[in-house]
Amino acid sequence: MNVVALIEKEGWLAADLVRAALDLGVELSVVRWADLAASLGPSGETVTADGVVISDADVVLLRTMRVPTFEQVFFRMDALHRLEAMGTTVVNAPSCVEICVDKYRALAMVRAAAVATPETFVCQCYDAALRAFESLGGDVVVKPMFGSQGFGVARITDRVMAQRAFAQLERMGQIAYVQQYVGDGEELRLLMLGDALVAAVRKSPDAWPRNAARGTRMTAADVAADVVAAARTAAHACGAEIAGVDVVVTAKGSPCVLEVNAMPGWRTLAKACDMDVTRRVLEHLGRVKAGCRVER
């Protein structure tokens, strides 16, 4: 199997992918998003990066993409869609990435699959956002609609703070994504590969927002069958082969899905669970290439 991994920059992940690929006998190339290029010429259509012909790969693995401009976003997604059109397997599929990067769209699809989610309002103006704050009981989480790793997330319980936050969002022309705070229940991150739960961690309650990138401590967790089922359904709803699903187990003991991440990091999770997650991901790519995929 010939795999190309698209990454943001060299580091732990690139080295670990190379290590796991050598263990498995997988041919692997690691290339940067910034080097992605496409050509339409006499010999046909190709997608390349730093001399690697990505369109010749069996599978392309997508990792975190931090993009400074809309032109780069559109070109990179165009290139991924063209790779699929040329018969290259992309994991996760570009359609899945487009869903999951948009918190509103992803949560709507999860909710449509009959999975519990927090009550959420998405709006464009100050007045609507303030009404949402009040209707949700004055205890909300405000997030960037397009964002990751917990940055820009705030819990707001004070009306004056809510007024300031929503006024600032309106001045900046940004969307107000206002979500019900679902309580201080157990918060989990589940890593799903296809139908299977690979690993789960419990996020420490002593920090908020609870995200590995913000220093949250994580420990291995055993999770109930209904939590796994909720995460599996949420991942399927978004068309994800690889998914990091954030779930809160409420005071009533029921799972509530917060987000589905289509490019989840797993370094902290692998350490907490003492597991070679990178190897398992590459093994799953082989199953995907063989046709063992989730339905989208």
VEXDREN-2710 file (C-alpha; in Angstrom, 1 decimal):
% VEXDREN-2710
k/r/px/py/pz
1/MET/0.0/0.0/0.0
2/ASN/1.3/3.4/-1.0
3/VAL/0.2/6.1/1.5
4/VAL/0.7/9.9/1.3
5/ALA/0.2/11.9/4.5
6/LEU/-0.6/15.6/4.2
7/ILE/0.6/17.4/7.2
8/GLU/1.1/21.0/8.4
9/LYS/4.7/20.7/9.4
10/GLU/7.4/18.2/10.3
11/GLY/7.4/17.0/13.9
12/TRP/6.3/14.1/16.1
13/LEU/3.4/13.0/13.9
14/ALA/5.6/12.8/10.7
15/ALA/8.2/10.8/12.6
16/ASP/5.7/8.4/14.1
17/LEU/4.0/7.8/10.8
18/VAL/7.3/6.9/9.2
19/ARG/8.1/4.6/12.2
20/ALA/4.7/2.8/12.0
21/ALA/4.9/2.5/8.2
22/LEU/8.3/0.8/8.4
23/ASP/7.0/-1.6/11.0
24/LEU/4.0/-2.5/8.7
25/GLY/5.9/-2.5/5.4
26/VAL/3.8/0.4/4.1
27/GLU/5.3/2.7/1.5
28/LEU/4.7/6.2/3.0
29/SER/5.5/9.8/1.9
30/VAL/4.9/12.7/4.2
31/VAL/4.3/16.1/2.5
32/ARG/3.2/19.5/3.6
33/TRP/-0.1/21.2/2.8
34/ALA/1.8/24.2/1.7
35/ASP/3.6/22.2/-1.1
36/LEU/0.3/21.0/-2.6
37/ALA/0.1/21.7/-6.3
38/ALA/-2.0/20.6/-9.3
39/SER/-1.5/20.6/-13.1
40/LEU/-3.7/20.3/-16.1
41/GLY/-1.3/19.5/-19.0
42/PRO/-0.7/17.4/-22.1
43/SER/-0.1/14.3/-20.0
44/GLY/-3.4/14.7/-18.0
45/GLU/-4.3/15.9/-14.6
46/THR/-2.0/15.4/-11.6
47/VAL/-1.8/16.5/-8.0
48/THR/1.7/16.7/-6.5
49/ALA/3.6/18.0/-3.5
50/ASP/7.4/18.5/-3.3
51/GLY/8.0/16.0/-6.2
52/VAL/5.6/13.4/-4.8
53/VAL/2.7/12.5/-7.2
54/ILE/-0.1/12.3/-4.8
55/SER/-2.6/11.2/-7.4
56/ASP/-0.6/8.0/-7.8
57/ALA/-1.1/7.1/-4.1
58/ASP/-3.4/4.3/-2.9
59/VAL/-4.5/6.3/0.1
60/VAL/-4.1/10.0/1.1
61/LEU/-4.2/10.6/4.9
62/LEU/-5.3/14.1/5.9
63/ARG/-3.9/15.7/9.0
64/THR/-4.5/19.0/10.7
65/MET/-4.6/22.0/8.2
66/ARG/-4.1/25.5/9.5
67/VAL/-4.9/27.9/6.6
68/PRO/-4.4/31.6/6.6
69/THR/-6.4/32.5/3.4
70/PHE/-9.7/31.5/1.7
71/GLU/-7.9/31.0/-1.6
72/GLN/-5.7/28.3/0.1
73/VAL/-8.8/26.7/1.6
74/PHE/-10.6/26.5/-1.7
75/PHE/-7.6/25.2/-3.6
76/ARG/-6.7/22.5/-1.1
77/MET/-10.3/21.3/-1.0
78/ASP/-10.6/21.4/-4.8
79/ALA/-7.4/19.3/-5.0
80/LEU/-8.8/16.7/-2.6
81/HIS/-12.0/16.5/-4.5
82/ARG/-10.1/16.0/-7.8
83/LEU/-8.0/13.3/-6.1
84/GLU/-11.2/11.4/-5.3
85/ALA/-12.4/12.0/-8.9
86/MET/-9.2/10.4/-10.2
87/GLY/-9.8/7.3/-8.0
88/THR/-7.5/8.1/-5.1
89/THR/-8.9/7.1/-1.7
90/VAL/-8.8/10.2/0.7
91/VAL/-9.2/9.7/4.4
92/ASN/-11.2/11.4/5.7
93/ALA/-13.0/12.2/2.5
94/PRO/-13.1/15.9/1.6
95/SER/-16.9/15.9/2.0
96/CYS/-16.4/14.8/5.6
97/VAL/-13.8/17.4/6.3
98/GLU/-16.1/20.1/4.9
99/ILE/-18.8/18.9/7.2
100/CYS/-16.8/18.6/10.4
101/VAL/-14.9/21.9/10.0
102/ASP/-18.3/23.6/10.2
103/LYS/-19.5/23.1/13.7
104/TYR/-23.1/24.0/12.9
105/ARG/-23.4/21.7/9.9
106/ALA/-21.8/18.8/11.7
107/LEU/-23.9/19.2/14.8
108/ALA/-27.1/19.4/12.7
109/MET/-26.2/16.1/11.0
110/VAL/-25.4/14.4/14.3
111/ARG/-28.7/15.7/15.7
112/ALA/-30.6/14.5/12.6
113/ALA/-29.2/11.0/13.3
114/ALA/-31.1/11.0/16.6
115/VAL/-28.0/11.6/18.8
116/ALA/-28.4/14.0/21.7
117/THR/-26.5/17.3/21.3
118/PRO/-26.5/20.5/23.3
119/GLU/-29.2/23.1/22.4
120/THR/-27.4/25.4/20.0
121/PHE/-28.1/28.8/18.4
122/VAL/-26.2/30.2/15.4
123/CYS/-26.8/33.7/14.4
124/GLN/-25.2/36.8/12.8
125/CYS/-26.3/39.8/15.0
126/TYR/-26.0/41.0/18.6
127/ASP/-29.8/41.0/19.4
128/ALA/-30.3/37.4/18.3
129/ALA/-27.2/36.2/20.2
130/LEU/-28.3/37.9/23.4
131/ARG/-31.8/36.3/23.1
132/ALA/-30.1/33.0/22.7
133/PHE/-28.0/33.6/25.8
134/GLU/-31.2/34.4/27.8
135/SER/-33.2/31.5/26.4
136/LEU/-30.4/29.0/27.3
137/GLY/-30.6/30.1/31.0
138/GLY/-27.7/32.5/31.0
139/ASP/-25.0/29.8/31.0
140/VAL/-23.6/29.2/27.6
141/VAL/-20.5/28.2/25.7
142/VAL/-19.5/30.5/22.8
143/LYS/-17.2/29.0/20.1
144/PRO/-15.8/30.0/16.7
145/MET/-17.9/28.1/14.1
146/PHE/-14.7/27.3/12.4
147/GLY/-12.0/26.5/14.9
148/SER/-10.1/23.8/16.7
149/GLN/-8.0/22.8/19.8
150/GLY/-10.2/24.8/22.1
151/PHE/-9.0/28.2/21.0
152/GLY/-11.5/31.0/21.1
153/VAL/-13.9/29.0/23.3
154/ALA/-15.5/30.7/26.3
155/ARG/-18.1/29.9/28.9
156/ILE/-20.2/32.9/29.6
157/THR/-22.5/33.2/32.7
158/ASP/-22.7/37.0/33.0
159/ARG/-25.1/39.1/30.9
160/VAL/-22.6/42.0/30.7
161/MET/-19.9/39.7/29.4
162/ALA/-22.3/38.2/27.0
163/GLN/-23.2/41.7/25.7
164/ARG/-19.5/42.6/25.2
165/ALA/-18.8/39.3/23.5
166/PHE/-21.7/39.4/21.1
167/ALA/-21.1/43.1/20.3
168/GLN/-17.5/42.3/19.4
169/LEU/-18.5/39.4/17.2
170/GLU/-21.0/41.6/15.3
171/ARG/-18.4/44.3/14.8
172/MET/-15.9/41.7/13.4
173/GLY/-18.6/40.3/11.1
174/GLN/-18.3/36.9/12.8
175/ILE/-20.9/34.3/13.5
176/ALA/-22.2/33.8/17.1
177/TYR/-22.2/30.1/17.8
178/VAL/-24.0/29.9/21.2
179/GLN/-24.3/26.5/22.9
180/GLN/-26.1/25.4/26.0
181/TYR/-23.6/24.5/28.8
182/VAL/-24.5/20.9/29.5
183/GLY/-23.1/20.7/33.0
184/ASP/-20.1/19.4/34.7
185/GLY/-20.6/15.8/33.7
186/GLU/-17.8/13.4/32.6
187/GLU/-16.2/14.6/29.4
188/LEU/-14.7/12.0/27.1
189/ARG/-12.8/11.9/23.8
190/LEU/-13.4/8.7/21.8
191/LEU/-11.3/7.8/18.8
192/MET/-13.3/5.9/16.2
193/LEU/-11.8/4.0/13.3
194/GLY/-14.7/3.0/11.1
195/ASP/-17.2/1.2/13.3
196/ALA/-14.6/0.4/16.0
197/LEU/-13.7/2.3/19.2
198/VAL/-9.9/2.3/19.3
199/ALA/-9.4/4.3/22.5
200/ALA/-11.1/6.6/24.9
201/VAL/-9.9/9.2/27.4
202/ARG/-11.5/11.0/30.3
203/LYS/-10.7/14.8/30.3
204/SER/-9.7/16.2/33.7
205/PRO/-12.4/18.5/35.2
206/ASP/-9.8/20.9/36.7
207/ALA/-9.3/22.8/33.5
208/TRP/-11.6/24.5/31.0
209/PRO/-11.9/24.4/28.0
210/ARG/-11.0/20.7/28.2
211/ASN/-8.6/20.2/25.3
212/ALA/-5.2/18.5/25.0
213/ALA/-3.8/21.5/23.2
214/ARG/-4.7/23.7/26.2
215/GLY/-3.0/21.4/28.6
216/THR/-5.9/19.3/29.9
217/ARG/-4.8/16.1/31.6
218/MET/-6.3/13.0/30.1
219/THR/-6.6/9.4/31.4
220/ALA/-7.7/6.2/29.8
221/ALA/-11.4/5.5/30.3
222/ASP/-13.7/2.6/30.0
223/VAL/-16.9/3.8/28.4
224/ALA/-20.4/2.4/28.4
225/ALA/-22.0/0.8/25.3
226/ASP/-24.5/3.7/24.8
227/VAL/-21.6/6.2/24.7
228/VAL/-19.8/4.2/22.1
229/ALA/-23.0/3.8/20.1
230/ALA/-23.5/7.6/20.2
231/ALA/-20.0/8.3/19.0
232/ARG/-20.3/5.7/16.3
233/THR/-23.5/7.1/15.0
234/ALA/-22.1/10.7/15.1
235/ALA/-19.0/9.7/13.1
236/HIS/-21.2/7.9/10.6
237/ALA/-23.5/10.9/10.3
238/CYS/-20.5/13.0/9.2
239/GLY/-19.0/10.3/6.9
240/ALA/-15.9/9.9/9.0
241/GLU/-13.5/6.9/8.8
242/ILE/-11.3/8.5/11.5
243/ALA/-13.1/10.6/14.1
244/GLY/-12.4/12.1/17.4
245/VAL/-15.8/12.4/19.1
246/ASP/-16.2/14.6/22.2
247/VAL/-19.0/13.4/24.4
248/VAL/-20.3/14.6/27.8
249/VAL/-22.0/12.0/30.0
250/THR/-24.7/14.1/31.7
251/ALA/-25.8/14.0/35.3
252/LYS/-28.6/11.7/34.2
253/GLY/-26.0/9.3/32.7
254/SER/-26.9/9.8/29.1
255/PRO/-24.3/10.7/26.4
256/CYS/-24.4/14.1/24.7
257/VAL/-22.2/14.7/21.6
258/LEU/-20.4/18.0/21.5
259/GLU/-18.3/17.8/18.4
260/VAL/-16.9/15.5/15.7
261/ASN/-13.4/16.1/14.6
262/ALA/-12.3/14.8/11.2
263/MET/-8.6/15.4/11.8
264/PRO/-8.2/14.4/15.4
265/GLY/-4.8/14.4/17.1
266/TRP/-3.9/11.3/19.0
267/ARG/-0.5/11.8/20.6
268/THR/-1.9/12.5/24.1
269/LEU/-4.6/9.8/23.7
270/ALA/-2.0/7.3/22.7
271/LYS/0.2/8.1/25.7
272/ALA/-2.8/8.0/28.1
273/CYS/-3.9/4.6/26.8
274/ASP/-0.4/3.2/26.3
275/MET/-1.3/2.3/22.7
276/ASP/0.3/2.5/19.2
277/VAL/-2.5/4.5/17.7
278/THR/-0.5/5.5/14.6
279/ARG/0.0/1.9/13.7
280/ARG/-3.8/1.2/14.1
281/VAL/-4.6/4.2/11.9
282/LEU/-2.3/2.9/9.1
283/GLU/-3.8/-0.6/9.5
284/HIS/-7.3/0.9/9.1
285/LEU/-6.3/2.7/5.9
286/GLY/-5.6/-0.7/4.5
287/ARG/-9.1/-1.8/5.4
288/VAL/-10.5/1.3/3.9
289/LYS/-8.6/0.7/0.6
290/ALA/-9.9/-2.8/0.6
291/GLY/-13.5/-1.5/0.7
292/CYS/-14.3/-1.8/4.4
293/ARG/-15.7/1.7/4.7
294/VAL/-18.5/3.3/6.6
295/GLU/-21.5/4.4/4.5
296/ARG/-21.8/8.1/3.9
END
